[in-house]
Amino acid sequence: MEYGFAFFPGQGAQAPGMGKDLYENSQAARLVFEEASEGAGLDVAKLCFDSDKETLSRTENSQIAIFTHSMAALAALTEAGVTFKAAAGFSLGEYTALAAAGVVSLADGVKIVSMRGKLMQQAADSIDGGMAAILGLEDAKIEEACAAVKSGLVRPVNYNCPGQLVIAGERAALDEAVENCKAAGARRALPLAVSGAFHTPLMEKAAAELRAYVSDFTFSAPKMDIYSNLDGEVLDCADLPAHLEQHMISPVRWTKLVRNGMAAGLTTACEIGPGKTLTGFAGKIDKALTCKPVSDMAGVQAAAE
């Protein structure tokens, strides 16, 4: 069975027990957890299966856990004969897409994602920042609401789907922007359970350190197209360190990415890894796009049918 897109989730999809069913019932998935543990220098299976919600929500833990779960689910899908024409990942998920397309090895992907999580956690700990989802307001009005803020830095960062855009920034500026959005007619404004203002210039130091770190790795040509959420286009892998630096401080343009893929004929997808967030976005972006969530063996079997 071949699908158009392999979608990989980002931070926030983590949950206690994630990936355990795959580990126990797929040899290919179990090998991914074992290799990830070796590369990360910690027991990733134990982190995923036994950690509480609070522990898993720390950026340094959630990123390696989500990456490993997603790669394990992909391995189980491959084992079941499922293939994909293209890959795309939401924020952190772009790293999973790079590994899925063979640009980085699983072992190197684990090391890079581990470092990314640590650097972003450090940045989050050093700044009083946060993120909030704005629902039911046009993107342009949210952009205007952020631009009008005088109390600090705040930016639109996650263009999830029509009617849902996440903003991020320094705490006072974020609060001001939320009030501006409500005044402009937003249906709801929901604070997100994250400690950092991710995908903003507040991550510049972490992004520069990540670029320096990944410059020592060897990257291969992709085995399939990777659509980047930096600009929604097929990724040119010529200078990945520079791309990944920019990726950390720039908005996630998921709606544009999905629409570009649809225009190229990618009308089917699997969301590979924890949660069903991207499956939900898919239906709101274009009802012609069918997306199947694959987080466990039942999902693998459904996708393979």
Sequence and secondary structure as in RCSB ss.txt:
>XXXX:A:sequence
MEYGFAFFPGQGAQAPGMGKDLYENSQAARLVFEEASEGAGLDVAKLCFDSDKETLSRTENSQIAIFTHSMAALA
ALTEAGVTFKAAAGFSLGEYTALAAAGVVSLADGVKIVSMRGKLMQQAADSIDGGMAAILGLEDAKIEEACAAVK
SGLVRPVNYNCPGQLVIAGERAALDEAVENCKAAGARRALPLAVSGAFHTPLMEKAAAELRAYVSDFTFSAPKMD
IYSNLDGEVLDCADLPAHLEQHMISPVRWTKLVRNGMAAGLTTACEIGPGKTLTGFAGKIDKALTCKPVSDMAGV
QAAAE
>XXXX:A:secstr
 EEEEEEE  TT   TTTTHHHHHH HHHHHHHHHHHHHHTS HHHHHHH  HHHHHSHHHHHHHHHHHHHHHHH
HHHHTT EEEEEEESTTHHHHHHHHTTSS HHHHHHHHHHHHHHHHHHHHHS EEEEEEESS HHHHHHHHHT  
SS EEEEEEEETTEEEEEEEHHHHHHHHHHHHHTT SEEEE S SS TTSGGGHHHHHHHHHHHTTS     SSE
EE TTTSSB  GGGHHHHHHHHHHS B HHHHHHHHHHTT  EEEEESS SHHHHHHHHH TT EEEEESSHHHH
HHHH 
